[in-house]
Amino acid sequence: MSYTPEAAARLRAYVAYFRDLGVHEFYRWSEPAPQTQQTSAVIEQPVPSAPVPTPVPVAAATAPEIDDREPQPAQMLPPELREPPIPKLYSFDELVPLPTTTVPAADRAAAMKLIQDEIGDCTRCPLAYGGRRKIVFADGDPNATLMFVGEGPGADEDAQGLPFVGKAGQLLNNMITAMGIKREQVYIANIVKCRPPANRTPEYVEATTCSQFLIKQIDVVQPKVIVALGSTAATYLLGRKQALAGLRGTWHTARGAKVAVTYHPAFLLRDPRMKGEAWKDLQMVMRELGLKPPAKQ
């Protein structure tokens, strides 16, 4: 089956919509049996009558057999659109032992600079060769009690070198403001620090290669609450691949912080109907941190 570029783009966006929800596997029933098309013969000339054949007994018709087998995994997408299988996942708590000491507040900015210097002009994973312009380290207050973790940089972030500065970033800013705080009071980072080509989902080797630096950042900040924005962030923070519906509305843990899972702002731009659900997740965070929305003017 061949796809036009327009059809492939629509299909890619459709699959991305479900991946944002944490749905990664697609199924279909087994291939239907080929059907032959019968056409009626057109009689142009009169045909002499033939003798009527002797009736032959016909076996009673049986009910059609119902296919009640389990649906089989379908290779419904072209290879370039299929998501590669993810090997065994490990949570951030399983990858590295928890720190036994706390970085003093006055030293945290310098500690972040050391991590950034360690990353350098990184070439550790394929994203370094996929058209990356800038490494997007993080943004915000290294002494924050609230941290947001997204998936990866987009085009605007790749150009500016800061996370969440495009349309999704504007929505995240509004979400933060609605919680009664400012963007400068939180810490924002991503699972990967380089833009995946065409904004695709980061692959396993890319996410796990970059995780070592995100773990160090979390250990320096030591936030009370981490908000995982979207399925990819939740998958690698928690070490399990599960639909967001099963992760939202309850607390998880990572690196000594409580973790709440909600929808990625980019997903909310595609489906604004889910903004109310995301607000419920943020309200849970607000109750935990004692935050109140700003007074209406």
Residue frames relative to the residue before (quaternion, step in Angstrom):
aa qw qx qy qz dx dy dz
M 1.0000 0.0000 0.0000 0.0000 0.00 0.00 0.00
S 0.2022 -0.7874 0.5739 0.0987 3.60 -0.83 0.97
Y 0.2172 -0.7716 0.5892 0.1012 3.55 -1.16 0.68
T 0.4044 -0.6619 0.5686 0.2740 3.54 -1.07 0.73
P 0.6394 -0.5259 0.3654 0.4255 3.65 -1.10 0.42
E 0.6454 0.5187 -0.3335 0.4507 3.61 0.99 -0.73
A 0.6674 0.4932 -0.3031 0.4684 3.58 0.96 -0.88
A 0.6386 0.5213 -0.3292 0.4605 3.58 1.01 -0.78
A 0.6475 0.5165 -0.3239 0.4573 3.60 1.00 -0.78
R 0.6547 0.4968 -0.3183 0.4725 3.59 0.97 -0.82
L 0.6589 0.5041 -0.3139 0.4618 3.57 0.96 -0.84
R 0.6353 0.5273 -0.3307 0.4572 3.58 1.01 -0.80
A 0.6598 0.4985 -0.3083 0.4703 3.59 0.96 -0.83
Y 0.6368 0.5309 -0.3242 0.4555 3.58 1.06 -0.79
V 0.6639 0.4872 -0.3007 0.4810 3.58 0.98 -0.85
A 0.6288 0.5372 -0.3336 0.4525 3.60 1.02 -0.78
Y 0.5934 0.5722 -0.3604 0.4365 3.58 1.08 -0.72
F 0.7126 0.4314 -0.2646 0.4858 3.59 0.88 -0.91
R 0.6081 0.5425 -0.3705 0.4456 3.61 1.06 -0.59
D 0.6074 0.5480 -0.3476 0.4581 3.58 1.10 -0.65
L 0.6683 0.4736 -0.2861 0.4973 3.55 1.18 -0.57
G 0.5403 -0.6257 0.3977 0.3980 3.57 1.27 -0.20
V 0.5229 0.5972 -0.4272 0.4330 3.60 1.24 0.31
H 0.0275 -0.8401 0.5406 -0.0355 3.56 -0.46 1.21
E 0.7261 0.3994 -0.2403 0.5054 3.62 1.12 -0.51
F 0.1191 -0.7780 0.6151 0.0471 3.55 -1.01 0.88
Y 0.1333 -0.8075 0.5741 0.0254 3.55 -1.02 0.87
R 0.0108 -0.7616 0.6467 0.0405 3.52 -1.31 0.38
W 0.5853 -0.5500 0.4448 0.3963 3.55 -1.26 0.25
S 0.6525 -0.5126 0.3732 0.4150 3.56 -1.25 0.40
E 0.6908 -0.5011 0.3233 0.4089 3.53 -1.23 0.50
P 0.4278 -0.6975 0.5024 0.2795 3.61 -0.85 0.89
A 0.5689 -0.5929 0.4458 0.3551 3.53 -1.16 0.61
P 0.5157 -0.6498 0.4483 0.3329 3.59 -0.94 0.84
Q 0.2343 -0.7723 0.5797 0.1120 3.52 -1.02 0.85
T 0.3129 -0.7396 0.5669 0.1835 3.54 -0.98 0.84
Q 0.3237 -0.7469 0.5539 0.1749 3.49 -0.99 0.86
Q 0.2030 -0.7906 0.5709 0.0882 3.53 -0.74 1.08
T 0.1515 -0.7757 0.6083 0.0724 3.49 -1.01 0.84
S 0.4537 -0.6879 0.4995 0.2673 3.52 -1.03 0.78
A 0.4555 -0.6879 0.4997 0.2639 3.53 -0.96 0.89
V 0.3278 -0.7289 0.5715 0.1864 3.52 -1.07 0.80
I 0.2163 -0.7860 0.5705 0.0998 3.56 -0.65 1.13
E 0.1381 -0.8130 0.5636 0.0475 3.51 -0.59 1.16
Q 0.7768 0.2538 -0.1353 0.5603 3.60 1.05 -0.72
P 0.5447 -0.6048 0.4505 0.3668 3.60 -1.04 0.60
V 0.2433 -0.7697 0.5799 0.1098 3.53 -1.03 0.88
P 0.4833 -0.6668 0.4718 0.3150 3.58 -0.86 0.88
S 0.5453 -0.6338 0.4407 0.3268 3.49 -1.09 0.81
A 0.2525 -0.7565 0.5894 0.1287 3.53 -1.12 0.79
P 0.5919 -0.5721 0.4132 0.3894 3.56 -1.14 0.50
V 0.5029 -0.6544 0.4811 0.2956 3.56 -1.06 0.81
P 0.3817 -0.7401 0.4971 0.2440 3.62 -0.69 1.02
T 0.5740 -0.5806 0.4548 0.3558 3.50 -1.26 0.52
P 0.5011 -0.6646 0.4524 0.3203 3.65 -0.82 0.93
V 0.2071 -0.7654 0.6007 0.1026 3.55 -1.03 0.86
P 0.4983 -0.6563 0.4611 0.3292 3.63 -0.83 0.89
V 0.1792 -0.7793 0.5958 0.0755 3.57 -0.98 0.93
A 0.4874 -0.6641 0.4800 0.3016 3.56 -0.93 0.89
A 0.5751 -0.6034 0.4271 0.3503 3.55 -1.09 0.73
A 0.4956 -0.6639 0.4743 0.2977 3.52 -1.01 0.85
T 0.2655 -0.7602 0.5752 0.1439 3.53 -1.04 0.81
A 0.5927 -0.5811 0.4211 0.3656 3.53 -1.19 0.59
P 0.5371 -0.6302 0.4374 0.3508 3.60 -0.96 0.72
E 0.4862 -0.6724 0.4803 0.2842 3.53 -1.05 0.83
I 0.3316 -0.7515 0.5426 0.1758 3.57 -0.87 0.99
D 0.3382 -0.7350 0.5562 0.1901 3.55 -0.88 1.01
D 0.0192 0.8281 -0.5571 0.0593 3.57 -0.22 1.30
R 0.3531 0.7415 -0.5001 0.2745 3.56 1.18 0.47
E 0.5987 -0.5505 0.4364 0.3848 3.52 -1.28 0.43
P 0.5312 -0.6165 0.4596 0.3557 3.60 -1.03 0.67
Q 0.3349 -0.7500 0.5417 0.1786 3.55 -1.02 0.84
P 0.5889 -0.5673 0.4154 0.3985 3.61 -1.07 0.61
A 0.2423 -0.7958 0.5442 0.1085 3.53 -0.87 0.94
Q 0.2899 -0.7025 0.6206 0.1931 3.49 -1.12 0.75
M 0.0804 0.8621 -0.4922 0.0899 3.52 0.68 1.16
L 0.7157 0.4317 -0.2558 0.4858 3.58 1.14 -0.47
P 0.5389 -0.5825 0.4775 0.3772 3.57 -1.14 0.50
P 0.6818 -0.5307 0.3003 0.4041 3.62 -1.09 0.63
E 0.6775 0.5134 -0.3192 0.4191 3.60 0.92 -0.79
L 0.7017 0.4421 -0.2683 0.4900 3.62 1.24 -0.31
R 0.5593 0.6207 -0.3990 0.3777 3.59 1.20 -0.24
E 0.3994 -0.6951 0.5440 0.2479 3.55 -1.08 0.75
P 0.4357 -0.7058 0.4797 0.2863 3.61 -0.71 0.97
P 0.5595 -0.6046 0.4319 0.3674 3.61 -1.05 0.63
I 0.3614 -0.7295 0.5445 0.2019 3.55 -1.08 0.79
P 0.4032 -0.6967 0.5305 0.2658 3.63 -0.80 0.93
K 0.7665 -0.3391 0.2488 0.4853 3.55 -1.28 -0.14
L 0.2897 -0.7698 0.5515 0.1387 3.53 -0.89 0.98
Y 0.1247 -0.7596 0.6335 0.0784 3.53 -1.21 0.65
S 0.4562 -0.6811 0.4977 0.2835 3.56 -0.92 0.87
F 0.6531 -0.5057 0.3816 0.4148 3.55 -1.27 0.28
D 0.6227 0.5313 -0.3451 0.4593 3.59 1.14 -0.51
E 0.6821 0.4847 -0.2835 0.4685 3.59 1.11 -0.66
L 0.6304 0.5759 -0.3371 0.3966 3.58 1.08 -0.65
V 0.8040 0.0535 0.0303 0.5915 3.57 0.93 -0.94
P 0.5156 -0.6284 0.4680 0.3468 3.63 -0.95 0.76
L 0.5555 -0.6095 0.4483 0.3449 3.56 -1.11 0.66
P 0.5433 -0.6338 0.4289 0.3453 3.61 -1.02 0.72
T 0.3576 -0.7376 0.5363 0.2010 3.53 -1.11 0.71
T 0.7437 0.2880 -0.1916 0.5720 3.58 1.29 -0.20
T 0.3709 -0.7104 0.5583 0.2144 3.53 -1.30 0.40
V 0.4184 -0.6792 0.5362 0.2758 3.56 -0.96 0.85
P 0.4732 -0.6778 0.4724 0.3058 3.63 -0.72 0.96
A 0.6201 -0.5868 0.3744 0.3619 3.56 -1.04 0.80
A 0.6712 0.5131 -0.3057 0.4391 3.57 0.96 -0.80
D 0.7218 0.4435 -0.2396 0.4743 3.60 1.17 -0.48
R 0.4872 0.7153 -0.4205 0.2725 3.58 1.21 -0.17
A 0.6199 0.5303 -0.3571 0.4550 3.60 1.00 -0.68
A 0.6594 0.4910 -0.3043 0.4811 3.58 1.00 -0.81
A 0.6255 0.5341 -0.3375 0.4578 3.59 1.05 -0.71
M 0.6344 0.5162 -0.3221 0.4768 3.58 1.05 -0.74
K 0.6304 0.5308 -0.3354 0.4564 3.58 1.03 -0.74
L 0.6249 0.5312 -0.3363 0.4628 3.58 1.05 -0.70
I 0.6435 0.5056 -0.3223 0.4758 3.60 1.00 -0.81
Q 0.6561 0.5112 -0.3085 0.4616 3.56 0.94 -0.88
D 0.6466 0.5021 -0.3175 0.4786 3.59 1.01 -0.74
E 0.6264 0.5377 -0.3366 0.4530 3.57 1.06 -0.71
I 0.6293 0.5197 -0.3292 0.4748 3.57 1.06 -0.73
G 0.0806 -0.8442 0.5239 0.0801 3.56 0.95 -0.87
D 0.6939 -0.3569 0.3424 0.5234 3.56 -1.05 -0.82
C 0.1641 -0.8823 0.4318 0.0906 3.50 0.68 1.26
T 0.0080 -0.7665 0.6422 -0.0060 3.55 -1.11 0.88
R 0.3162 0.8081 -0.4528 0.2050 3.57 1.17 0.55
C 0.7945 0.1715 -0.0952 0.5747 3.62 1.17 -0.45
P 0.7164 -0.4841 0.2849 0.4139 3.62 -1.21 0.31
L 0.5500 0.6306 -0.4104 0.3626 3.63 1.11 -0.44
A 0.5699 0.5999 -0.3829 0.4107 3.59 1.18 -0.46
Y 0.7517 0.3650 -0.1886 0.5159 3.58 1.18 -0.55
G 0.5686 0.6268 -0.3630 0.3899 3.58 1.26 0.25
G 0.7130 -0.4475 0.2630 0.4714 3.59 1.15 0.49
R 0.3045 0.7721 -0.5047 0.2374 3.57 1.24 0.32
R 0.2521 -0.7575 0.5835 0.1492 3.56 -1.07 0.80
K 0.8069 -0.0149 0.0393 0.5892 3.58 0.86 -0.96
I 0.4196 -0.6474 0.5696 0.2833 3.54 -1.23 0.58
V 0.2341 -0.7809 0.5698 0.1031 3.56 -0.73 1.14
F 0.2204 -0.8305 0.5011 0.1032 3.56 -0.09 1.32
A 0.6739 -0.4049 0.3326 0.5209 3.60 0.51 -1.17
D 0.1612 -0.7617 0.6140 0.1298 3.54 -1.33 -0.10
G 0.6575 0.5401 -0.3736 0.3694 3.54 -1.13 0.62
D 0.7015 -0.4702 0.3719 0.3853 3.49 -1.42 -0.26
P 0.3481 -0.7559 0.5103 0.2169 3.65 -0.57 1.05
N 0.6625 0.4579 -0.3116 0.5044 3.60 1.29 -0.06
A 0.3581 0.7730 -0.4662 0.2385 3.58 1.26 0.24
T 0.3986 -0.6869 0.5513 0.2557 3.54 -1.24 0.52
L 0.7389 0.3184 -0.1845 0.5644 3.58 1.29 -0.34
M 0.0513 -0.7979 0.6003 -0.0199 3.55 -0.88 1.03
F 0.1890 -0.7570 0.6164 0.1061 3.55 -1.09 0.82
V 0.0862 -0.7837 0.6144 0.0303 3.56 -0.97 0.91
G 0.1430 -0.8043 0.5747 0.0486 3.54 -0.71 1.12
E 0.7104 -0.4596 0.3347 0.4148 3.55 -1.29 -0.36
G 0.7219 -0.3454 0.2780 0.5313 3.56 0.62 -1.14
P 0.6524 -0.5283 0.3616 0.4056 3.59 -1.23 0.28
G 0.2919 -0.7066 0.6121 0.2021 3.52 -1.32 0.50
A 0.7859 -0.3242 0.2212 0.4779 3.56 -1.26 -0.28
D 0.6759 0.4895 -0.3032 0.4601 3.60 0.89 -0.89
E 0.6576 0.5044 -0.3039 0.4699 3.55 0.99 -0.85
D 0.6350 0.5347 -0.3184 0.4577 3.58 1.04 -0.80
A 0.6707 0.4956 -0.2900 0.4695 3.58 1.08 -0.71
Q 0.7774 0.3664 -0.1805 0.4784 3.59 0.95 -0.90
G 0.4071 -0.7340 0.4604 0.2892 3.58 1.19 -0.43
L 0.6448 0.4662 -0.3227 0.5126 3.58 1.26 0.43
P 0.4667 -0.6865 0.4716 0.2974 3.63 -1.01 0.69
F 0.8667 0.1161 -0.0836 0.4778 3.54 -1.23 0.64
V 0.3748 0.7064 -0.5158 0.3075 3.55 0.51 1.24
G 0.5803 0.5670 -0.3818 0.4427 3.61 1.27 0.00
K 0.7998 -0.2481 0.1952 0.5105 3.56 -1.16 -0.55
A 0.6404 0.5034 -0.3288 0.4779 3.58 1.00 -0.77
G 0.6366 0.5311 -0.3248 0.4552 3.57 1.07 -0.70
Q 0.6206 0.5332 -0.3415 0.4625 3.56 1.05 -0.72
L 0.6532 0.4924 -0.3156 0.4809 3.56 1.02 -0.79
L 0.6280 0.5213 -0.3418 0.4658 3.61 0.99 -0.75
N 0.6188 0.5364 -0.3456 0.4581 3.60 0.99 -0.76
N 0.6563 0.5046 -0.3083 0.4686 3.57 0.98 -0.85
M 0.6348 0.5273 -0.3276 0.4601 3.57 1.03 -0.78
I 0.6555 0.5057 -0.3067 0.4696 3.56 0.98 -0.86
T 0.6475 0.5181 -0.3156 0.4612 3.58 0.95 -0.86
A 0.6472 0.5269 -0.3163 0.4511 3.58 1.01 -0.82
M 0.6365 0.5198 -0.3259 0.4674 3.58 1.22 -0.41
G 0.5705 -0.6272 0.3692 0.3806 3.58 1.28 -0.06
I 0.6808 0.4136 -0.2960 0.5271 3.60 1.23 0.37
K 0.4575 -0.6665 0.5145 0.2859 3.56 -1.33 0.05
R 0.6582 -0.5105 0.3756 0.4063 3.54 -1.24 0.45
E 0.6474 0.5467 -0.3218 0.4225 3.60 1.00 -0.80
Q 0.6667 0.5147 -0.2965 0.4502 3.59 1.24 -0.33
V 0.6910 0.4097 -0.2741 0.5288 3.60 1.27 -0.07
Y 0.3529 -0.6950 0.5727 0.2538 3.56 -1.32 0.12
I 0.1149 -0.8153 0.5675 -0.0003 3.57 -0.82 1.06
A 0.1145 0.7750 -0.6121 0.1077 3.57 -0.87 0.98
N 0.3376 -0.7256 0.5623 0.2084 3.57 -1.35 0.01
I 0.6399 -0.5057 0.4100 0.4083 3.54 -1.30 0.30
V 0.7755 0.1092 -0.0745 0.6173 3.61 0.99 -0.82
K 0.3881 -0.7562 0.4942 0.1825 3.54 -1.10 0.74
C 0.6924 0.3845 -0.2746 0.5453 3.58 1.27 0.08
R 0.5404 -0.6497 0.4313 0.3160 3.55 -1.05 0.77
P 0.3625 -0.7012 0.5644 0.2417 3.62 -0.82 0.91
P 0.5822 -0.5971 0.4074 0.3721 3.63 -0.96 0.75
A 0.8480 0.0642 -0.0966 0.5171 3.56 -0.98 0.97
N 0.5468 -0.6496 0.3772 0.3697 3.60 1.21 0.56
R 0.2752 0.7684 -0.5332 0.2226 3.59 1.06 0.64
T 0.6387 -0.5077 0.4064 0.4112 3.56 -1.33 0.21
P 0.5059 -0.6466 0.4619 0.3354 3.63 -0.86 0.83
E 0.4112 -0.7036 0.5232 0.2493 3.55 -1.01 0.80
Y 0.7219 -0.4729 0.2978 0.4081 3.53 -1.30 0.46
V 0.6939 0.4768 -0.2950 0.4519 3.59 0.76 -0.99
E 0.6390 0.5240 -0.3284 0.4574 3.59 1.07 -0.65
A 0.6881 0.4863 -0.2796 0.4601 3.56 0.88 -0.98
T 0.7104 0.4566 -0.2744 0.4599 3.58 0.85 -0.91
T 0.6032 0.5431 -0.3623 0.4581 3.60 1.12 -0.53
C 0.7224 0.4388 -0.2357 0.4796 3.57 0.97 -0.88
S 0.5243 0.6787 -0.4048 0.3173 3.60 1.16 -0.48
Q 0.5862 0.6063 -0.3793 0.3807 3.59 1.03 -0.71
F 0.6927 0.4655 -0.2794 0.4747 3.57 1.01 -0.76
L 0.6274 0.5175 -0.3401 0.4721 3.59 1.04 -0.69
I 0.6104 0.5392 -0.3499 0.4628 3.59 1.04 -0.72
K 0.6569 0.5004 -0.3133 0.4690 3.59 0.93 -0.86
Q 0.6370 0.5245 -0.3347 0.4552 3.59 0.99 -0.77
I 0.6526 0.5047 -0.3169 0.4679 3.58 0.92 -0.89
D 0.6691 0.5097 -0.3076 0.4448 3.58 0.94 -0.85
V 0.6313 0.5029 -0.3407 0.4822 3.59 1.14 -0.52
V 0.6961 0.4641 -0.2775 0.4723 3.59 0.84 -0.97
Q 0.0248 -0.8253 0.5543 0.1053 3.57 0.93 -1.04
P 0.0592 0.8279 -0.5534 0.0696 3.60 0.63 1.10
K 0.5251 -0.6049 0.4855 0.3502 3.53 -1.24 0.36
V 0.7983 0.1070 -0.0197 0.5923 3.57 1.04 -0.82
I 0.1262 -0.7413 0.6547 0.0771 3.54 -1.13 0.80
V 0.1832 -0.7549 0.6193 0.1143 3.57 -0.94 0.89
A 0.2293 -0.7629 0.5935 0.1145 3.57 -0.64 1.15
L 0.1993 -0.8015 0.5584 0.0777 3.55 -0.56 1.21
G 0.8500 0.0720 -0.0916 0.5138 3.56 -0.26 1.26
S 0.7204 -0.4875 0.3145 0.3801 3.49 -1.39 0.31
T 0.6568 0.5260 -0.3330 0.4254 3.60 0.87 -0.87
A 0.6545 0.5043 -0.3141 0.4677 3.59 0.90 -0.89
A 0.6724 0.4933 -0.3023 0.4617 3.58 0.90 -0.89
T 0.6245 0.5700 -0.3388 0.4126 3.58 0.97 -0.87
Y 0.7739 0.3689 -0.2045 0.4724 3.58 0.73 -1.01
L 0.6009 0.5421 -0.3723 0.4544 3.60 1.07 -0.53
L 0.7891 0.3444 -0.1502 0.4860 3.55 0.84 -1.06
G 0.4167 -0.7432 0.4460 0.2741 3.59 1.24 -0.27
R 0.7206 0.3460 -0.2862 0.5283 3.56 1.04 0.66
K 0.3563 -0.7322 0.5531 0.1760 3.48 -1.14 0.81
Q 0.2149 0.7735 -0.5501 0.2301 3.53 -0.38 1.27
A 0.5812 -0.5830 0.4324 0.3678 3.55 -1.11 0.65
L 0.5924 -0.6053 0.4004 0.3498 3.56 -1.06 0.76
A 0.5775 0.6024 -0.3816 0.3975 3.57 1.08 -0.65
G 0.7132 0.4385 -0.2570 0.4827 3.58 1.09 -0.65
L 0.6895 0.4686 -0.2746 0.4792 3.58 1.27 -0.19
R 0.6221 0.5645 -0.3387 0.4239 3.56 1.13 -0.61
G 0.7888 0.3759 -0.2412 0.4223 3.54 -1.28 0.42
T 0.7413 0.2885 -0.2146 0.5667 3.58 1.23 0.15
W 0.4909 -0.6746 0.4701 0.2882 3.56 -1.18 0.51
H 0.1146 -0.7406 0.6590 0.0631 3.52 -1.19 0.75
T 0.3207 -0.7474 0.5431 0.2086 3.60 -1.24 0.03
A 0.1063 0.7591 -0.6395 0.0591 3.55 -1.24 0.59
R 0.8620 -0.0307 -0.0180 0.5057 3.54 -0.86 1.04
G 0.7268 -0.4518 0.2328 0.4620 3.57 1.00 0.85
A 0.6478 0.4926 -0.3201 0.4850 3.59 1.27 0.00
K 0.4746 -0.6121 0.5368 0.3345 3.52 -1.27 0.39
V 0.1870 -0.7959 0.5710 0.0741 3.57 -0.96 0.88
A 0.0995 -0.7546 0.6471 0.0441 3.53 -0.94 1.01
V 0.2530 -0.7719 0.5707 0.1199 3.57 -1.02 0.83
T 0.0940 0.7839 -0.6093 0.0730 3.55 -0.93 0.89
Y 0.6790 -0.4950 0.3534 0.4111 3.56 -1.32 -0.01
H 0.5152 -0.6189 0.4956 0.3255 3.55 -1.17 0.63
P 0.5687 -0.6145 0.4103 0.3615 3.63 -0.94 0.75
A 0.6087 0.5490 -0.3653 0.4413 3.62 1.04 -0.65
F 0.6324 0.5119 -0.3264 0.4812 3.58 1.08 -0.70
L 0.6530 0.5166 -0.3167 0.4543 3.59 0.98 -0.80
L 0.6108 0.5288 -0.3549 0.4705 3.58 1.13 -0.53
R 0.6727 0.4743 -0.2937 0.4860 3.58 1.10 -0.67
D 0.7946 0.1184 -0.0516 0.5932 3.58 1.09 -0.65
P 0.1630 -0.8386 0.5129 0.0848 3.63 0.29 1.23
R 0.5245 0.6461 -0.4182 0.3641 3.61 1.16 -0.36
M 0.6888 0.4963 -0.2812 0.4475 3.60 1.14 -0.56
K 0.4031 0.7249 -0.4764 0.2916 3.60 1.23 0.07
G 0.6206 0.5492 -0.3418 0.4432 3.57 1.04 -0.70
E 0.6466 0.5040 -0.3170 0.4770 3.58 1.03 -0.75
A 0.6406 0.5150 -0.3261 0.4670 3.58 0.99 -0.78
W 0.6277 0.5378 -0.3339 0.4531 3.58 1.03 -0.75
K 0.6036 0.5425 -0.3571 0.4624 3.60 1.06 -0.65
D 0.6476 0.5109 -0.3200 0.4660 3.59 1.00 -0.81
L 0.6704 0.4914 -0.2997 0.4682 3.58 0.96 -0.83
Q 0.6138 0.5398 -0.3534 0.4550 3.58 1.07 -0.64
M 0.6017 0.5456 -0.3519 0.4652 3.58 1.11 -0.65
V 0.6454 0.5058 -0.3019 0.4862 3.57 1.05 -0.83
M 0.6454 0.5316 -0.3212 0.4445 3.58 0.95 -0.86
R 0.6433 0.5103 -0.3283 0.4669 3.59 0.96 -0.78
E 0.6554 0.5219 -0.3128 0.4474 3.57 0.98 -0.80
L 0.7612 0.3632 -0.1839 0.5049 3.59 1.01 -0.83
G 0.4647 -0.6983 0.4357 0.3267 3.58 1.26 -0.03
L 0.3876 0.7240 -0.4796 0.3090 3.58 1.11 0.69
K 0.1407 -0.7711 0.6147 0.0882 3.54 -1.20 0.60
P 0.5302 -0.6287 0.4522 0.3452 3.59 -1.00 0.74
P 0.5886 -0.5843 0.4110 0.3786 3.59 -1.12 0.57
A 0.5569 -0.6123 0.4439 0.3432 3.54 -1.13 0.66
K 0.4752 -0.6737 0.4899 0.2833 3.56 -1.01 0.85
Q 0.2534 -0.7790 0.5594 0.1267 3.54 -0.98 0.88
